[in-house]
């Protein structure tokens, strides 16, 4: 495991996302800031949140969104300041993702709701209710119609963006911490407190495969190579690489000395990004011959007639679960 970024100001790293296809990285965490790194050098610190930053996602090439325990979402200029603040959630905001080309975004919160926002106007267009636990992860399906959300109630729900609940997916034995689309428009992957990853057929509503191997909660998962492989980060301090077709673990990266809260495809076909409770952001060469993020977008859009050209491997991170998990209860009190 090769560390290329400096320590994160002595605070836990909860979110990482690549910037473009070069060596840019955004990271966020317990110091309430988002840091922009280039080639391992800190070039800008975005300040504005008043509690830990839990999720980051790019909006095009020059803006990004962040979610926070301060109950807000902020739209930022990359390397600049805050452009707009979105208020409405009544508890920690765990996850944010871009919908379509970026005119809208979706968020999930401990207030048990999913909210769809107008990015330009900053207003909530819809509030989706149905989960009985906090919503830890949200993702745009990419078909212009549907969204997915994962919750502490151990389920994943599929929604029409207009507000209708389409289906509830059950099978996990613990909170669902991350949901990501696999890239074919039909399947998605989840990570959970139950120590597993699962791939699902969204059309049939069934579990396709269960990936076992982690020895503790799996906080984060991301998709590599357009859906051929997965990378996961866990409470067991490991980062693991998986083959989707076989369900087998193909590599395990040891190096972090504490919980791995966040993992992401770096987008260059070579590296993954990881963030940990050990206060570091790291890059890892995964050793696979995979397509870059841009190549994956072109191929998948042609195959499934995507309604937009937004990179399909959009990054958002879902860091930690409900109290009383030790790293969080002794650090923060709810506001």
C-alpha positions as MATLAB code, in Angstrom:
seq = 'XXXXXXXXXXXXXXXXXXXXXXXXXXXXXXXXXXXXXXXXXXXXXXXXXXXXXXXXXXXXXXXXXXXXXXXXXXXXXXXXXXXXXXXXXXXXXXXXXXXXXXXXXXXXXXXXXXXXXXXXXXXXXXXXXXXXXXXXXXXXXXXXXXXXXXXXXXXXXXXXXXXXXXXXXXXXXXXXXXXXXXXXXXXXXXXXXXXXXXXXXXXXXXXXXXXXXXXXXXXXXXXXXXXXXXXXXXXXXXXXXXXXXXXXXXXXXXXXXXXXXXXXXXXXXXXXXXXXXXXXXXXXXXXXXXXXXXXXXXXXXXXXXXXXXXXXXXXXXXXXXXXXXXXXXXXXXXX';
ca = [
       0.000    0.000    0.000;
       1.519    3.331   -1.071;
       0.611    6.480    0.862;
       0.809    9.614   -1.280;
      -1.191   12.178    0.678;
      -0.258   13.894    3.890;
      -1.937   13.180    7.211;
      -5.381   14.672    7.519;
      -4.815   17.207   10.304;
      -5.045   14.573   13.020;
      -8.733   13.837   12.393;
     -10.598   10.845   10.971;
     -11.022   10.714    7.179;
     -14.624    9.905    6.267;
     -14.907   10.736    2.549;
     -12.661   10.725   -0.525;
     -13.424   11.335   -4.179;
     -11.216   11.793   -7.258;
     -11.100   15.036   -9.186;
     -10.918   14.527  -12.940;
      -8.640   11.799  -14.261;
      -5.382   13.206  -12.973;
      -3.962   13.177   -9.477;
      -6.580   15.390   -7.828;
      -8.373   14.186   -4.702;
     -10.969   15.697   -2.384;
     -11.090   14.420    1.203;
     -13.375   15.249    4.104;
     -13.760   14.191    7.695;
     -13.895   15.039   11.347;
     -12.069   18.372   11.058;
     -15.210   19.726    9.294;
     -13.311   20.727    6.128;
     -12.872   19.425    2.586;
      -9.290   19.378    1.361;
      -8.165   19.468   -2.275;
      -4.927   17.588   -2.998;
      -2.817   17.591   -6.147;
       0.010   15.112   -6.515;
       0.009   14.514   -2.770;
       0.223   18.225   -1.964;
      -2.534   20.124   -0.175;
      -3.569   23.020   -2.417;
      -6.822   24.264   -0.859;
      -9.005   23.807    2.217;
     -12.759   24.417    1.881;
     -14.317   25.597    5.140;
     -17.989   26.110    5.984;
     -19.383   22.994    7.647;
     -19.653   23.020   11.426;
     -19.597   19.247   12.012;
     -17.872   16.289   10.263;
     -18.088   15.966    6.478;
     -19.620   12.601    5.584;
     -19.976   12.575    1.787;
     -18.510   14.316   -1.281;
     -19.547   14.136   -4.941;
     -18.373   16.080   -7.988;
     -20.879   18.144  -10.002;
     -19.237   18.443  -13.382;
     -15.580   19.468  -13.426;
     -15.576   22.663  -11.377;
     -18.085   22.180   -8.558;
     -18.853   19.616   -5.895;
     -21.374   18.846   -3.165;
     -20.667   17.821    0.410;
     -22.922   16.435    3.145;
     -22.341   16.846    6.854;
     -23.434   15.948   10.360;
     -24.383   19.638   10.658;
     -27.613   18.675    8.802;
     -26.670   20.583    5.645;
     -25.432   20.006    2.103;
     -23.135   22.619    0.549;
     -22.397   23.297   -3.128;
     -18.805   24.467   -3.610;
     -16.601   25.914   -6.295;
     -13.618   23.571   -6.620;
     -10.673   25.325   -5.020;
     -12.931   28.215   -4.049;
     -15.747   28.932   -1.644;
     -19.288   27.825   -0.834;
     -21.878   28.681   -3.482;
     -25.084   27.500   -1.824;
     -26.255   25.730    1.344;
     -29.185   23.299    1.329;
     -31.189   23.115    4.556;
     -34.150   20.932    5.465;
     -32.886   17.718    6.992;
     -33.449   17.519   10.739;
     -30.561   15.169   11.546;
     -27.103   14.189   10.275;
     -26.855   14.049    6.466;
     -25.010   10.846    5.601;
     -24.923   10.789    1.812;
     -25.355   12.925   -1.292;
     -25.322   12.058   -5.002;
     -25.860   13.919   -8.248;
     -29.023   13.165  -10.230;
     -28.786   13.198  -14.013;
     -26.550   15.929  -15.425;
     -26.384   17.800  -12.145;
     -29.549   19.887  -12.162;
     -30.736   17.919   -9.134;
     -29.171   16.017   -6.263;
     -30.391   13.455   -3.738;
     -29.513   13.114   -0.053;
     -30.068   10.663    2.787;
     -30.196   11.455    6.487;
     -30.545   10.061    9.975;
     -33.966   11.762    9.948;
     -35.048    8.665    7.927;
     -35.815   10.637    4.767;
     -34.488   10.852    1.230;
     -34.667   14.327   -0.273;
     -34.404   15.475   -3.893;
     -33.038   18.992   -4.338;
     -32.893   21.596   -7.072;
     -29.163   22.272   -7.252;
     -29.425   25.775   -8.684;
     -32.278   26.974   -6.511;
     -31.267   25.139   -3.349;
     -34.804   24.033   -2.528;
     -36.091   20.556   -1.679;
     -38.300   19.330   -4.510;
     -39.467   16.139   -2.795;
     -39.182   14.305    0.518;
     -39.309   10.505    0.218;
     -40.440    8.735    3.357;
     -40.626    5.003    4.094;
     -37.447    3.913    5.837;
     -37.741    3.104    9.532;
     -34.063    3.779   10.224;
     -31.540    6.396    9.253;
     -30.717    6.636    5.532;
     -26.968    6.071    5.212;
     -26.559    5.909    1.453;
     -28.282    7.197   -1.693;
     -27.473    6.797   -5.383;
     -28.944    7.860   -8.710;
     -29.717    4.764  -10.800;
     -28.846    6.677  -13.967;
     -31.987    5.952  -15.991;
     -33.510    9.393  -15.448;
     -36.279    7.912  -13.308;
     -35.092    5.951  -10.276;
     -33.095    6.357   -7.062;
     -31.833    3.826   -4.505;
     -31.403    4.296   -0.759;
     -29.898    2.084    1.956;
     -30.775    2.302    5.624;
     -30.222    1.290    9.194;
     -33.468   -0.654    8.848;
     -31.394   -3.232    6.859;
     -33.206   -2.577    3.571;
     -32.598   -0.938    0.213;
     -35.495    0.938   -1.358;
     -35.984    1.798   -5.010;
     -37.870    5.027   -5.633;
     -39.227    6.914   -8.584;
     -37.707   10.359   -8.380;
     -41.244   11.723   -8.283;
     -41.718   10.110   -4.877;
     -43.298    6.692   -5.402;
     -41.764    3.644   -3.696;
     -41.133    0.973   -6.335;
     -39.620   -1.912   -4.357;
     -37.954   -2.825   -1.064;
     -34.940   -5.164   -1.162;
     -34.418   -7.322    1.926;
     -31.614   -9.723    2.782;
     -28.941   -7.943    4.786;
     -28.757   -8.793    8.479;
     -27.350   -5.396    9.440;
     -27.569   -1.762    8.405;
     -26.915   -1.045    4.720;
     -24.009    1.397    4.598;
     -23.312    1.830    0.871;
     -25.215    1.340   -2.390;
     -23.534    1.691   -5.803;
     -24.735    0.899   -9.321;
     -22.654   -1.754  -11.068;
     -22.729    0.122  -14.371;
     -25.056   -2.030  -16.494;
     -28.230   -0.177  -15.505;
     -29.709   -3.309  -13.938;
     -27.556   -4.409  -10.992;
     -26.262   -2.726   -7.863;
     -23.957   -3.602   -4.973;
     -24.342   -2.987   -1.246;
     -22.104   -3.121    1.821;
     -23.358   -3.739    5.330;
     -22.786   -4.049    9.046;
     -23.366   -7.793    8.563;
     -19.780   -8.038    7.170;
     -20.882   -8.809    3.612;
     -21.193   -7.251    0.185;
     -24.135   -8.246   -1.982;
     -24.955   -7.762   -5.643;
     -28.609   -7.448   -6.582;
     -30.758   -7.689   -9.692;
     -32.837   -4.540   -9.577;
     -35.407   -5.801  -12.094;
     -36.054   -9.148  -10.387;
     -35.608   -7.789   -6.898;
     -33.287  -10.604   -5.874;
     -29.808  -11.068   -4.409;
     -27.400  -12.207   -7.103;
     -24.321  -12.974   -4.998;
     -23.019  -12.636   -1.425;
     -19.351  -11.710   -0.898;
     -17.992  -12.883    2.443;
     -14.528  -12.393    3.889;
     -14.443   -9.227    5.956;
     -14.394   -9.873    9.699;
     -16.263   -6.717   10.697;
     -18.614   -4.059    9.307;
     -18.050   -3.144    5.651;
     -18.329    0.623    5.591;
     -17.748    1.323    1.925;
     -17.715   -0.258   -1.520;
     -16.990    1.125   -4.975;
     -17.123   -0.283   -8.483;
     -14.050   -0.755  -10.677;
     -13.667   -1.439  -14.389;
     -17.277   -0.708  -15.300;
     -18.550   -3.416  -12.969;
     -16.009   -6.223  -13.324;
     -14.492   -5.716   -9.871;
     -15.307   -4.200   -6.488;
     -13.187   -2.579   -3.792;
     -14.336   -2.533   -0.168;
     -13.182   -0.957    3.089;
     -13.979   -2.278    6.538;
     -13.872   -1.974   10.290;
     -11.321   -4.823   10.130;
      -8.776   -2.252    8.801;
      -8.451   -3.985    5.423;
      -9.140   -2.946    1.834;
     -10.240   -5.874   -0.350;
     -10.616   -6.392   -4.068;
     -13.336   -8.697   -5.460;
     -14.185  -10.305   -8.803;
     -17.884   -9.668   -9.479;
     -18.488  -12.658  -11.762;
     -17.012  -15.247   -9.396;
     -17.655  -13.555   -6.071;
     -14.085  -14.321   -5.010;
     -11.653  -12.051   -3.235;
      -8.665  -11.427   -5.499;
      -6.537   -9.191   -3.255;
      -6.341   -7.741    0.239;
      -4.394   -4.566    1.046;
      -3.127   -4.238    4.591;
      -1.605   -0.952    5.707;
      -4.196    1.154    7.479;
      -3.918    0.884   11.236;
      -7.570    1.654   11.998;
     -11.050    1.416   10.497;
     -11.269    2.045    6.729;
     -14.303    4.283    6.307;
     -14.140    5.094    2.624;
     -12.858    3.646   -0.649;
     -13.169    4.989   -4.190;
     -12.033    4.244   -7.718;
      -9.395    6.864   -8.570;
     -10.741    6.875  -12.125;
      -7.394    6.275  -13.863;
      -7.758    2.499  -14.260;
      -4.762    1.964  -11.984;
      -5.422    3.213   -8.445;
      -7.965    3.204   -5.676;
      -8.336    5.808   -2.923;
      -8.848    4.969    0.745;
      -9.554    6.990    3.878;
      -9.290    5.788    7.445;
      -9.680    6.385   11.148;
      -5.862    6.332   11.219;
      -6.062    9.902    9.845;
      -4.573    9.166    6.419;
      -5.720    9.207    2.819;
      -3.875    6.650    0.681;
      -3.642    5.640   -2.944;
      -3.234    1.976   -3.825;
      -2.245    0.454   -7.168;
      -4.752   -2.388   -7.534;
      -2.758   -4.348  -10.123;
      -5.630   -4.913  -12.548;
      -5.877   -3.886  -16.188;
      -9.075   -1.860  -16.019;
     -10.743    0.869  -18.058;
     -10.527    4.467  -16.908;
     -13.620    6.257  -15.641;
     -14.079    8.082  -18.966;
     -13.766    4.872  -20.998;
     -16.308    3.147  -18.773;
     -18.757    6.026  -19.226;
     -18.525    5.896  -23.010;
     -18.942    2.115  -23.187;
     -21.840    1.903  -20.773;
     -23.708    4.847  -22.237;
     -23.598    3.247  -25.671;
     -24.779   -0.090  -24.300;
     -27.756    1.103  -22.255;
     -28.557    4.386  -24.023;
     -27.814    6.588  -21.020;
     -29.792    9.784  -20.849;
     -26.691   11.755  -19.931;
     -22.910   11.564  -20.028;
     -22.263   12.022  -16.315;
     -19.414    9.697  -15.233;
     -21.115    6.580  -13.920;
     -18.618    6.018  -11.138;
     -19.660    9.188   -9.291;
     -18.170    9.132   -5.821;
     -19.920    9.571   -2.558;
     -18.879    8.027    0.698;
     -20.909    6.730    3.609;
     -18.664    6.634    6.577;
     -20.046    5.272    9.775;
     -23.114    3.751   11.340;
     -25.477    4.352   14.201;
     -24.327    4.950   17.774;
     -23.063    3.386   19.975;
     -20.154    2.519   17.685;
     -17.151    3.585   19.842;
     -15.216    5.917   17.476;
     -18.180    8.279   17.239;
     -19.948    8.370   20.538;
     -16.904    9.617   22.436;
     -15.999   12.239   19.832;
     -19.185   14.107   19.023;
     -22.450   14.957   20.664;
     -25.480   15.564   18.521;
     -26.239   19.162   17.816;
];
